[in-house]
Amino acid sequence: MGISDRLLGKKSVNGDPRIDTVTPPAALPGGEVRITGHALRPSELRRPSVKFGDIEGAVVISSDDFLVARVPTGASSGPVVVSTNGHASNPQQIQVAGLITENLHPVANPAVDAEGNIFATLSGSRGEKVPVSIFKIDTNYDTQPFSADIMNPTAIAFDRAGQMYVSSRHDEKVYRVGRNGTMSTYAEGMGVATGIAFDKSENLYVGDRNGTIFKVAPDRQIFVFAMLDPSVSAYHLAFGPNGDLFVTGPTTSSFDAVYKIDRYGTVSIFYRGLGRPQGLAFDIEGNLYVAASLAGRRGIVKITPDAKASLQVAGANLVGLAFAPGRSVVLATTSAVHRLSWNIQGLPLLPE
């Protein structure tokens, strides 16, 4: 870049397009990203070309200094380039999640066991009996039927021994599921049982979307731990690094909250301002990640310990996430499971 270019900042003197930022820095195919820069639209007011690698994405909004583009199907992690009047911009990198499997119906976080196997549901409509309700995706990403007997499975969690537990929003139960897919009732009378999570003492917490958070002790005694407003879909639970329980439960509001519940059952609002917040998970630095909308943009929202929110992954129909080995994350939409190389270490779900 010459002296005149430096005096003008990053803007090129010959009018060639230039990209300064791509936000968020990661996306699923179909997610919308905002590209800022200079000379991003031809002077004739035609739409520019935006390519993700070799595949062109749809331009949703365009102007001279920013545009919104949709990540196309088939795109992979790599450069984004804007072209106008035959001139290409500098490339900027974006991480794109890769499809693992589809034709599922997750309604909460996927789950990852200690060996790196992924478990996700085909939950179905309320009261619908599907041929296979839980699928296992091994470390080679081969998808196999795992369990067929749970009606409307919702959330999956593992205890310290690697035993699986699954909630059913149909029959008010939490089931314990063996490695061969056989199941037995662990707790019942859980209302519309949705989100589940273990604390470090292996008490199991169950979110009844009617408004109750139950606590099931290891000896299976059941307590009412906290009360919240009813949810229109499901409660989603995750424990933070200090032992507080964090809960989302979308309502009819477009300005929903993430709740924090301390060990005594006292409820407070950790963050308010999300649209339809669902599955959530923590990294080892105490940042919270939620499948939600922020300022009208859907994806994975990062909320720092001091409650500052930003969109980190763009993607429609996201319902949950789970951190996986190798600094990656598994992302669940309403019909599929994706993997994203993210270079973020997840917080262990059952810390020692």
C-alpha positions as CSV (number, residue, x, y, z in Angstrom):
1,M,0.0,0.0,0.0
2,G,1.4,3.4,-1.0
3,I,1.7,6.6,1.0
4,S,-1.6,8.0,-0.3
5,D,-3.3,4.8,0.6
6,R,-2.0,5.0,4.1
7,L,-3.2,8.6,4.4
8,L,-6.7,7.4,3.4
9,G,-6.7,4.6,5.9
10,K,-7.6,1.2,4.5
11,K,-9.7,2.6,1.6
12,S,-8.1,1.9,-1.8
13,V,-7.6,5.0,-4.0
14,N,-8.5,3.1,-7.1
15,G,-12.0,2.2,-5.8
16,D,-11.4,-1.5,-5.6
17,P,-13.5,-3.2,-3.0
18,R,-11.9,-3.8,0.4
19,I,-13.1,-6.0,3.3
20,D,-12.3,-4.8,6.8
21,T,-14.3,-7.3,8.9
22,V,-16.6,-10.3,8.6
23,T,-19.0,-10.8,11.6
24,P,-19.6,-13.1,13.2
25,P,-16.4,-14.9,12.4
26,A,-18.1,-18.3,12.0
27,A,-21.4,-19.6,10.5
28,L,-23.5,-22.5,9.4
29,P,-24.5,-22.8,5.8
30,G,-27.6,-20.5,5.5
31,G,-26.3,-18.2,8.2
32,E,-26.0,-14.5,7.4
33,V,-22.8,-12.6,8.0
34,R,-22.1,-8.8,7.9
35,I,-19.2,-7.7,5.8
36,T,-17.9,-4.2,6.4
37,G,-15.3,-2.3,4.3
38,H,-15.1,0.2,1.4
39,A,-16.4,0.2,-2.2
40,L,-18.4,-2.9,-1.6
41,R,-21.1,-2.0,-4.2
42,P,-20.7,-1.1,-7.9
43,S,-21.3,2.5,-8.7
44,E,-24.2,1.4,-11.0
45,L,-26.0,0.2,-7.8
46,R,-25.9,-3.4,-9.0
47,R,-25.3,-6.0,-6.3
48,P,-21.8,-7.2,-5.8
49,S,-20.6,-10.8,-6.0
50,V,-19.6,-12.5,-2.6
51,K,-17.8,-15.8,-2.8
52,F,-17.1,-18.2,0.1
53,G,-14.2,-20.0,-1.4
54,D,-15.4,-21.0,-4.9
55,I,-19.1,-20.9,-4.1
56,E,-21.2,-17.7,-4.5
57,G,-23.4,-16.6,-1.6
58,A,-26.6,-14.7,-1.9
59,V,-26.4,-10.9,-1.1
60,V,-29.2,-9.9,1.2
61,I,-28.4,-6.2,1.7
62,S,-25.7,-4.2,0.0
63,S,-24.2,-0.7,0.3
64,D,-20.9,0.9,-0.2
65,D,-19.5,0.3,3.2
66,F,-21.3,-2.9,4.4
67,L,-23.3,-5.8,3.0
68,V,-25.1,-8.8,4.4
69,A,-24.5,-12.2,2.7
70,R,-25.9,-15.7,3.3
71,V,-23.3,-18.5,3.5
72,P,-24.2,-20.9,0.7
73,T,-24.7,-24.7,1.0
74,G,-21.5,-26.5,0.3
75,A,-19.2,-23.7,1.6
76,S,-16.3,-24.6,3.9
77,S,-13.9,-22.7,6.1
78,G,-11.7,-20.4,4.1
79,P,-11.7,-17.0,2.4
80,V,-14.5,-14.6,1.7
81,V,-14.1,-12.3,-1.3
82,V,-16.3,-9.4,-2.6
83,S,-16.1,-8.6,-6.3
84,T,-17.4,-5.5,-8.1
85,N,-17.0,-4.5,-11.7
86,G,-14.5,-7.3,-12.2
87,H,-12.3,-6.3,-9.3
88,A,-11.8,-8.6,-6.3
89,S,-11.3,-7.5,-2.7
90,N,-8.7,-8.8,-0.2
91,P,-9.8,-12.1,1.3
92,Q,-11.0,-12.4,4.9
93,Q,-11.3,-15.8,6.6
94,I,-14.5,-17.4,8.0
95,Q,-15.0,-20.7,9.8
96,V,-18.0,-22.6,8.4
97,A,-19.5,-25.6,10.2
98,G,-19.6,-28.9,8.4
99,L,-22.6,-31.1,8.3
100,I,-22.3,-34.4,10.3
101,T,-25.8,-35.8,9.8
102,E,-29.3,-34.7,9.1
103,N,-32.9,-35.9,9.1
104,L,-33.0,-35.6,12.9
105,H,-35.1,-33.5,15.2
106,P,-33.1,-32.1,18.1
107,V,-35.0,-29.8,20.5
108,A,-32.1,-29.2,22.9
109,N,-28.3,-29.6,23.2
110,P,-26.7,-32.6,21.6
111,A,-24.6,-34.6,24.0
112,V,-21.0,-35.8,23.8
113,D,-19.7,-38.8,25.9
114,A,-16.2,-39.2,27.3
115,E,-15.1,-41.1,24.2
116,G,-16.2,-38.3,21.8
117,N,-19.4,-40.0,20.6
118,I,-22.3,-37.7,19.8
119,F,-25.9,-38.4,20.7
120,A,-28.8,-36.5,19.2
121,T,-32.6,-37.0,19.2
122,L,-35.3,-37.4,16.7
123,S,-37.8,-36.0,19.1
124,G,-41.0,-35.7,17.0
125,S,-44.2,-33.8,17.7
126,R,-45.7,-34.0,21.1
127,G,-47.1,-37.6,21.5
128,E,-45.5,-38.8,18.2
129,K,-43.9,-42.3,18.3
130,V,-40.9,-42.4,16.0
131,P,-39.1,-45.5,14.9
132,V,-35.7,-44.4,16.4
133,S,-35.7,-41.6,19.0
134,I,-31.9,-41.3,19.8
135,F,-29.0,-41.7,17.4
136,K,-25.4,-42.3,18.1
137,I,-22.8,-40.6,15.9
138,D,-19.3,-42.2,16.5
139,T,-16.0,-40.5,16.1
140,N,-15.9,-41.4,12.4
141,Y,-19.2,-39.6,12.1
142,D,-21.1,-42.8,11.3
143,T,-24.7,-42.4,12.4
144,Q,-26.4,-45.4,14.0
145,P,-29.8,-46.0,15.7
146,F,-29.3,-46.1,19.5
147,S,-32.7,-46.2,21.2
148,A,-36.3,-46.5,19.9
149,D,-38.3,-46.6,23.1
150,I,-38.5,-43.1,24.5
151,M,-41.4,-40.9,23.4
152,N,-40.4,-37.3,22.7
153,P,-36.8,-37.4,24.1
154,T,-35.7,-33.9,24.9
155,A,-32.4,-33.5,26.7
156,I,-29.5,-35.9,27.2
157,A,-26.9,-35.8,30.1
158,F,-24.2,-38.1,31.4
159,D,-23.2,-38.7,35.0
160,R,-19.6,-39.1,36.1
161,A,-19.6,-42.8,35.4
162,G,-20.7,-42.2,31.8
163,Q,-24.3,-43.3,32.4
164,M,-26.8,-41.6,30.1
165,Y,-30.0,-39.9,31.3
166,V,-32.8,-38.7,28.9
167,S,-35.8,-36.6,29.7
168,S,-39.2,-37.1,28.0
169,R,-41.5,-34.2,27.6
170,H,-44.3,-36.7,26.9
171,D,-44.6,-38.8,30.0
172,E,-43.1,-36.6,32.8
173,K,-40.1,-38.9,33.3
174,V,-36.3,-39.0,33.2
175,Y,-34.9,-42.3,31.9
176,R,-31.6,-44.0,32.6
177,V,-30.3,-45.5,29.4
178,G,-27.7,-48.3,29.2
179,R,-24.9,-48.6,26.6
180,N,-27.0,-51.0,24.6
181,G,-30.0,-48.6,24.5
182,T,-32.1,-50.3,27.1
183,M,-33.8,-48.0,29.6
184,S,-35.3,-47.8,33.0
185,T,-37.2,-45.0,34.8
186,Y,-34.9,-42.9,37.0
187,A,-37.4,-40.1,38.1
188,E,-41.1,-39.4,37.3
189,G,-43.6,-36.8,38.0
190,M,-41.3,-34.2,36.4
191,G,-44.1,-32.3,34.5
192,V,-43.2,-31.5,30.9
193,A,-39.6,-32.7,31.5
194,T,-37.2,-30.8,29.3
195,G,-33.6,-29.6,30.2
196,I,-31.5,-31.8,32.5
197,A,-28.0,-31.2,34.1
198,F,-25.9,-32.7,36.9
199,D,-24.1,-30.7,39.5
200,K,-20.7,-31.7,40.8
201,S,-22.3,-33.7,43.6
202,E,-24.3,-35.6,40.9
203,N,-27.7,-34.2,41.9
204,L,-29.8,-34.1,38.7
205,Y,-31.8,-31.0,37.9
206,V,-34.8,-31.2,35.7
207,G,-36.6,-28.3,34.0
208,D,-40.4,-28.7,33.8
209,R,-41.4,-26.2,31.2
210,N,-44.5,-25.4,33.3
211,G,-42.2,-23.4,35.6
212,T,-40.5,-25.8,38.1
213,I,-36.8,-26.7,38.4
214,F,-36.7,-30.1,40.2
215,K,-33.6,-31.4,42.1
216,V,-33.2,-35.2,42.1
217,A,-30.7,-36.4,44.7
218,P,-28.5,-39.4,44.1
219,D,-30.8,-41.5,46.3
220,R,-33.7,-40.3,44.0
221,Q,-35.4,-38.0,46.6
222,I,-37.0,-35.2,44.7
223,F,-37.1,-31.6,45.7
224,V,-38.5,-28.4,44.2
225,F,-35.3,-26.3,43.7
226,A,-36.7,-23.1,42.0
227,M,-39.7,-21.7,40.2
228,L,-39.6,-19.7,37.0
229,D,-42.2,-18.4,34.5
230,P,-43.6,-21.1,32.1
231,S,-41.8,-21.6,28.8
232,V,-43.5,-22.0,25.4
233,S,-41.1,-24.8,24.4
234,A,-38.5,-26.0,26.9
235,Y,-36.1,-25.2,29.7
236,H,-32.4,-25.6,29.0
237,L,-29.9,-26.1,31.9
238,A,-26.2,-25.7,32.3
239,F,-23.9,-25.3,35.3
240,G,-21.4,-22.5,35.4
241,P,-17.8,-22.7,36.7
242,N,-18.9,-21.4,40.2
243,G,-21.6,-24.0,40.7
244,D,-24.6,-21.8,39.8
245,L,-27.3,-23.2,37.5
246,F,-28.0,-21.2,34.4
247,V,-31.4,-21.6,32.7
248,T,-33.1,-20.5,29.5
249,G,-36.8,-20.9,28.7
250,P,-38.2,-19.0,25.8
251,T,-41.5,-17.2,26.4
252,T,-43.7,-15.2,24.1
253,S,-41.4,-12.2,24.6
254,S,-38.7,-11.3,22.1
255,F,-36.6,-10.0,25.0
256,D,-36.0,-13.1,27.1
257,A,-33.5,-13.7,29.9
258,V,-30.8,-16.1,31.0
259,Y,-31.5,-16.9,34.6
260,K,-28.9,-17.7,37.3
261,I,-29.9,-19.8,40.2
262,D,-27.5,-20.2,43.2
263,R,-27.0,-23.3,45.3
264,Y,-29.8,-22.2,47.6
265,G,-32.4,-21.9,44.8
266,T,-32.4,-18.1,44.6
267,V,-33.2,-16.9,41.1
268,S,-31.7,-13.8,39.5
269,I,-31.4,-12.5,35.9
270,F,-27.9,-12.9,34.5
271,Y,-28.7,-11.4,31.1
272,R,-31.8,-10.1,29.4
273,G,-32.2,-9.3,25.7
274,L,-32.3,-12.6,23.7
275,G,-34.8,-13.9,21.3
276,R,-35.9,-17.5,21.9
277,P,-32.9,-18.6,23.9
278,Q,-32.4,-22.4,24.0
279,G,-29.5,-24.7,24.6
280,L,-26.4,-23.3,26.4
281,A,-22.9,-24.3,27.4
282,F,-19.8,-22.8,29.1
283,D,-16.2,-22.6,28.1
284,I,-13.3,-23.0,30.6
285,E,-13.0,-19.2,30.9
286,G,-16.6,-18.8,32.2
287,N,-18.1,-17.5,28.9
288,L,-21.6,-18.7,28.3
289,Y,-22.8,-19.7,24.8
290,V,-26.5,-19.7,24.0
291,A,-28.4,-20.7,20.9
292,A,-30.5,-17.5,20.5
293,S,-31.2,-14.4,18.5
294,L,-29.3,-11.1,19.4
295,A,-30.6,-7.9,17.9
296,G,-32.6,-10.0,15.4
297,R,-29.7,-12.1,14.2
298,R,-29.9,-15.9,15.0
299,G,-27.0,-18.0,16.0
300,I,-24.7,-18.8,18.9
301,V,-24.4,-15.8,21.3
302,K,-21.4,-15.5,23.6
303,I,-22.1,-13.8,27.0
304,T,-19.0,-12.9,29.0
305,P,-18.9,-13.3,32.8
306,D,-19.7,-9.6,33.1
307,A,-22.8,-10.0,30.9
308,K,-21.5,-8.6,27.6
309,A,-23.2,-10.3,24.6
310,S,-22.0,-10.8,21.0
311,L,-23.0,-13.1,18.1
312,Q,-20.2,-15.6,17.5
313,V,-21.8,-18.0,15.0
314,A,-24.5,-17.2,12.5
315,G,-27.1,-19.8,11.7
316,A,-30.8,-20.3,11.4
317,N,-32.8,-22.8,13.5
318,L,-30.1,-23.5,16.0
319,V,-31.4,-25.1,19.2
320,G,-28.2,-26.2,21.1
321,L,-24.5,-26.9,21.3
322,A,-22.0,-29.1,23.0
323,F,-18.3,-28.7,23.2
324,A,-16.3,-31.7,21.9
325,P,-12.7,-33.0,22.0
326,G,-10.2,-31.2,19.9
327,R,-11.4,-27.7,20.6
328,S,-14.5,-28.1,18.5
329,V,-18.2,-27.7,19.0
330,V,-21.2,-29.7,17.9
331,L,-24.1,-27.5,16.8
332,A,-27.7,-28.8,16.6
333,T,-30.4,-27.3,14.4
334,T,-34.0,-28.4,14.3
335,S,-33.1,-31.0,11.7
336,A,-29.3,-31.7,11.7
337,V,-26.0,-31.8,13.6
338,H,-22.9,-29.9,12.5
339,R,-19.3,-29.6,13.7
340,L,-17.3,-26.4,13.9
341,S,-13.5,-26.2,14.6
342,W,-13.7,-23.3,17.0
343,N,-10.5,-23.4,19.1
344,I,-12.5,-23.0,22.3
345,Q,-12.2,-25.4,25.3
346,G,-15.5,-26.3,26.8
347,L,-16.0,-26.5,30.6
348,P,-16.3,-30.1,31.8
349,L,-20.0,-30.8,32.5
350,L,-19.0,-32.6,35.8
351,P,-15.9,-31.0,37.2
352,E,-14.0,-32.8,39.9
